[in-house]
Structure formats: C-alpha cells, structure tokens
Amino acid sequence: MERNSKAKFHIKTGDTVKVISGDDKGKTGKVLSVDTKKRRAFVEGLNMITKHVKPTAAKPEGGIDKKEASIDISNLMLVDPKTGDATRIGRKAGDNGKLVRYSKKTGEVING
C-alpha cells in the first residue's frame, strides 16, 4: 500500500520536538528534514550513528563520522513554544481561511 506523499504531519522542518520513545527518550532537538514517504524525520543531535568513511581524493584521511539517523514521526512530539512542554497539536482555520496548527495544551497558534 503506497501512502499519499502529500500527507500532513504534526511536525515540519524547523520545529522543536521531543522524543517520546526509543533510546533518546526525553531529549529535544530541532527537525532538520522530514521524509514524507518513509514517515521519518532527522532531528539535530539525536539518534546519532557512526559511519565509516573510506579515504577518497576529497577526504584522504577517511575516518569515522557521526551523523543523525532518521526517527519515526510517531516517536516525536512537538514542543509548545510558550511552555516548553511536549504537546499534541490540532488544526483550525486561521485568519485568512487556511488551516493553522495550534497547541492542544495552551490553545496558542504554532507558527511554521
């Protein structure tokens, strides 16, 4: 079954999120990118992996690099900018008629 690539998620690139499950549970970070087809997100400084890099002309020393691996979107919760706590989000019509995200805890509209 192929999922719709235009699906709306509760997080977007640039949001601050909190990990609610897994090895990095409780940690927060900024979303670097979202892969809508795989339903995964890359979060700055979380779910770090080590990658062994062969020596190349561009990087003759090679070595071991640390980089972020993706996290399933279901394991992330948006952090409310007002309170700093993880919150569920809802969608409602904004001033211009477009849907906007809002925090279910405080009712504040979330920019982004």
ABEGO torsion letter per residue (X at the ends): XBBBAABBBABBBGBBBBBABEAABGBBBBBABBBAAAGBBBBBGBGBBBBBBBBBAABAAEEBBBBBBBBBAAABBBBBAAAGBBBBBBBBBBAAGBBBBBBAAAGBBBBX
